[in-house]
Amino acid sequence: MKKTIFTGAATAIITPMFPDGKLDFETFGKLIDFQIAEGIDAIVVCGTTGEASTMSDEEHIECIKYCVNRTAKRVPVIAGTGSNDTYYATELSKSAEAVGADALLLVTPYYNKSSQKGLVKHFTHTADAVNIPIMLYNVPPRTGISIEINTYKELSAHPMINSVKEASGNFSLIAKIFAVCGDNLNVYSGNDDQFLPMIAMGGKGVVSVLSNIVPKVTHNIAKLALDGNYPEAAKLMNKYLELANSLFIDTNPIPVKQAAALMKLCEDTMRLPLVPMEEDNLSKLKASMEKVGLI
């Protein structure tokens, strides 16, 4: 059995920015402290929600290093280091390990869309080069490619490939992962609205966007489910389901950044090509936040 990187809820944390687009580390530190004080179980830094794709290499590593130092081992830090360039992903992963990341999040190659054989070679190249656990990230709506079950089986045999963030929404595939990979691969949900059924199937938790603004709630839902108290977990999830869905009425992380700004947690600045929501969607977001007393 492979040890879990975490159990429960990990926040795919946003990256605060000044109005000119520069990274706001003072606010980032406050967000990290807020997450930990509210009981979150891990932090994923420089993922999609953290806008890593618009960061320079220097900013990317600086952001990971800052998060590692600020958390000070209070919770695990999982660093997003995936790329569609295998060699670049490997070098970035080695740099993240060097600055103290506890684990790595590696997305499937996007745009150039490799074959399944290519996926095995891609992930194995990085896994052979690092000494910290790797969480694969399967998100076909963003990348145009999905990890197939035989590929999962082959990759799960690698000692450094520990887990997967499954955001395909394909529960037939997810069921096969549990059946075929067993204890060789820990499974986490990459979708806030689906992590209860995934835990019921054997999942270890969720990598969450929702937890940016309600970390304690997200942690509690996951804990209730992991403890087997599904009725209470479902009751709490249903209360926040509209909010969770409203965080995806526009491209992530636009809505969650604007939600955080409405809560005075940070500015709603994001880097192009992302822009603020139109007023209609912003009104829907505000309404969902008002329903649960966030604003």
N, C-alpha and C positions, 0 to 999 in steps of 0.2 A: 504493500500500500504506500502510495506517495503522500507525504505530509502536505496538508493544505497550507496555502499561502496565508489564507484567512478564512474564517467562517462568519457569515452574516452579511453585512452591507459595506461595500467600499464605495467611496465617492469618486466619480470621474470629475475631478475638480476643475472649475473654471479658472482662467488666468486673468486676474485684474489688470487693466491697462489704463494709463492716463489718456486724456483726450487726444494727445498727439500720437497715440499708439504704442508708446514705450511701456515696458512692463512695470507694474506698480508692486514692488516687493513688500512694502510696508503693509498694504492692504492684503496681499497674498498671505502674509504671516498671520494676520488677524483671521482670515478665512480658515486657515489650517487649524489655528487654536480653537476656533468656533466648532469645527468639525469634531475635534478630539474631545472637547468639553461636552458635546452633545452625545458622545458614545459611539461614534462611527468606528468601524472595525479595521479599515484600511483606507489609504488614499492612492488613487491612480492619477499621476501627474503627467502632463504633456500627452494626453490622449486627444481624441477628436474634440471632446468638450473643452479641452484646454487650448484649442487652436494651435496645436503644435505644427501643423502644416504651413503656418505662416511665419514660424520662428526661424531665425538664423541658427546655424549650428551652435554658435556661442550662447545665444539666448536659451536654446533647448537644454544644453548641459547646465547652464547657470540656474535655470528654473528647477531642474531635477535636484541639483546640489542644494539649493536653498530649501526645498521641501524636505529633503533628507535631514538637513541640519535643524530645521524648525521642528520637525516631528520628534527628533531626538529619541528615536526608538520607541516612542509611545504607541505607535501603530506601524504596521508595515507600509512601505512606500513601493508602489509598482510603477515603473517608468515606461511610458510609451516610447518605443524605439523602432517601430515598424516602418518599412519602406517598400516600394516596388523595386528598389535597387538592392539586391541581396548583400553586396559587399558594403554598401553604405549602412544598411541596417545592422550588420555585424559590427562595424566600427563604432556606430552610435551606441550599440548595446554594451560594448566593452567600456566605452567612456562612462555610461550610466552606472555600470558595476563599479568602476573606479571611484566614483564620487559617492558611493554608498547605497545605491538602490538595493532593495531587498529582493525584487523580482522584476521581470520585464514583460511588457505587453506587446506582442508582435501581430500586427494585422496581416491578412493575406495581401499579396501584391495586387495593386489596383492598376487599372488602365492597360498594362501590358498583359494581364490575365494569363498566367501560366497554366500548363496542364497539371494534372494531379501529381504526376511524376516530378514536375518542376516544383510544386509546393513542398514535396518531401525534401528535395535537395535544398530549396530555399531556407526552410526552417532548420533543417539539420546543420546547414553551414553556420548559422548563428549559434545553435545549441552546442555545437562542438567547440565554440570559441569562448564560452562564458562558464562561470561557476555559480550562477544563481538561477533559480527556477524561472521557466518561461511559461507565460499564459498566452496561448494562441487566441486570435480574435477573428471570429467568423461573422462577417457582416455584409452579405451579398448585396443588399440595397445600395451600399456605398461603393463597393469594390467591383461588382459585376462578376464575382466568382465565389463559389462555395466549396468548403472542404467536404469531400465525400467520405463515406464511412470507412472504406478500406484505407484511405489516407490517414484518417484519424487513428485507426488501429496501428498502422506502421509508425506514425509519429509518437504515439503514446508509449512505445517501447523504449524511447530515448530517455535516459535518466534525468535530463535537464528539462524535458518538456513535461510540465507538471499539470497543466490545466487548460481550459478553454473558456473564453467569454463568448457564449453562443447568442448571437443576435440575428439569427436567420429567421426566427419565428416558425421554423419547420419542426414541429414536434415529432413527426415520424422519424426524422434524422436524429433528433435529440434522444428519442427512446432507443434508437440503435446504438448511440454512443454509450449509454449506460450498459446496454446488453453486451456489446462487443469489447469495449475498453475496460469496463469494470473499475477496479481500484487503480488502474494505471493512469487514469485521467480524471482530475477533479473538474466538475462542470459548474459554471456560474452563468446566471442569466445576464444578458446584455440589454434586456428590455424591462423597464420598471413594471409594465402592465402584465408581465408573464412570469415573474419570478416565483410566485406562490406555487403554481403547478410544477415548475421546474424543481423546486425544493421537494415537493411531494414525490417526484420521480427519483430523487436521490441527489439533487443539486446541493451545493455548499453555500449558495448565497447569490448576491447580485452585485454587479458593477453598475452603480446608479447615477442618473442625472438628477432625479427627484431629490436625492439626499443633499444636494447643494443647498437647498433652501429648507428642507425638513429632515436633517440628519437623524435626530432622535426618533422620529416617527418611522423612518425607513429601517433603522436599526431594530426597532421594536417589532415591526412587522416580520422581519427576517428571523428574529429570535423566537417569536411565537411559533412560526412555522417550523423552524429547526427543532423546537421543543415538542412538536407534534400537536400544538394547539391551533389547528387550522380554522376552527370557527371564529376565534378571536382575531387571528391574523387576517382572515377574509373580511371581517367586520371593519377592521382598521384600514385595510387596503381599499375597501369600497368607499370609505369616507374620502380618501385622497386620490381615487382613481381619475376623477375629472381633472384634477390638478396635474397629475402625472401625464395625462394625455394632452393637456394644454401646453405642456413644455415641448411638444413636437408638432404644433400647428404651423411652425416655420422651421427652417433648417437649424438643427442643433449646432452651436449653443446659443443662437439668438434669443429664444424665449427665456431660457434659464438665466442668461445674463441680465435680461430686462427685468425678470422677476427678482433677482438679487438686488438690482438697483432700486426697485420699488421698496424693498425691505431695508434700504440704506446700507447694504453690505459692501457694495462696490459701485463703481461707475458702470454704465451700460455700454462702454466703449468696446468695439470689436474691430478686427482688421478686415479690410477689403479682401475678398469680394463680399464678405458678410456685411449687411446693413440692418438697421433697426426695422422692426415689424411695421406693417401698415396699421393704421388706427383701428380697423375692424378686428384684426387678430389681437392687438394689444388690449382692446376692450374685453375680449373673451378671456384673455389671460388674467386680467385684473378681476374679473367676475369669479373665476375659479379660485383665486387667492383669497378673495373676500369671503367666500363660502366656508373656508377653513380658518378664518381669522388671522391670516398672515398680514393683511393690510386693512 
